[in-house]
Amino acid sequence: MKKLLSYVVLLALLSSSLYSCQHDKEAADDSTTIEDHSSAQTTTDELTLLTSEAVSVTEGSKPASGTFFYASCVTITHTSAEKKITIDFGTGCTGIDGRLRKGKINITYTGPYRTAGSVITTIPENFYIDGHKLEGTKTVTNVTTTSTKPAFNIKVEGGKITYADGTSIHFTSNRTREWTTGSQTMNLEDDGYLITGTWSGKNRSGRSFTASIASDNPLFIKLTCLFSKPITRHPVQGILTIKPEGLKERVIDYGQGTCDNEATLTIGRFTKTITLR
């Protein structure tokens, strides 16, 4: 009798374990929130780089011919008296990075980009990247305490990306970006940033989500990866935690610094390698 009872208990435990693993695998197959967050993250990071490059050009710290994103079809207008910068991509302009952009980016600022306390506000105007429309207000505040490692608080309010099929994602974010390498040179390729902070929003299916980056495992963005083959626009190191409403927490490990588009996804007891788009 005891032996039979042991078999029953063991069978119940195995069934529970198999159900849990299968449930976690099914959850892993639902990748909408991960894809949408990744899209929001890379797009807003790109908007930050576009803004900083334009500000650097107008301040004279970088020559226009040495920037990565701007081809000859881009017009940068600086109204110094009003502290305004407009980046105009016209009806379509392919950057040196191969991305097709159109529309405008409007920038206002209170002081130089590298000066502690300066605030730079960016608002896209009918702005598209590869057919995706970006909306919202991004505010960058220089919070530097160590001159060799500039730091910035980056907030996005009313963020929205609308895709060609009419679906859209909505998000807000509050992150800190520390410029850990390359801040003392004019070479974009040696730039590196550590990112921490939080996100919240709704994916294309209308499901709410939150995301966070812990300070002990910050995301690392290495701009030399933009020049690699294939181009890597995603973080190359660090851990991101995403919690879709009503679903299990997703943990994304971006690796150890290699320029690739792969990451490890863990949901409960299920783990798999994913390719980031």
ABEGO torsion letter per residue (X at the ends): XAAAAAAAAAAAAAAAAAAAAAAAAAAAABAAAAAAAAAAAAAAAAAAAAAAAAAAAAAGABBAAABAABBAABBBBBBAAAGBBBBBAEAEBBBAAGBBBBEBBBBBBABBAABBGBBBBBBBBGBBBGGBBBBEBBBBBBABABAABBBBBBBBBGBBBBBAAGBBBBBBBBBBBBBABGAABABAAABBBBBBEBBBEBBAAGBBBBBBBBAABBBBBBAAAAABOBBBABBABEBBBBBBBGBBBBBBBAEAGBBBABBBBBBEABBBBBBBX
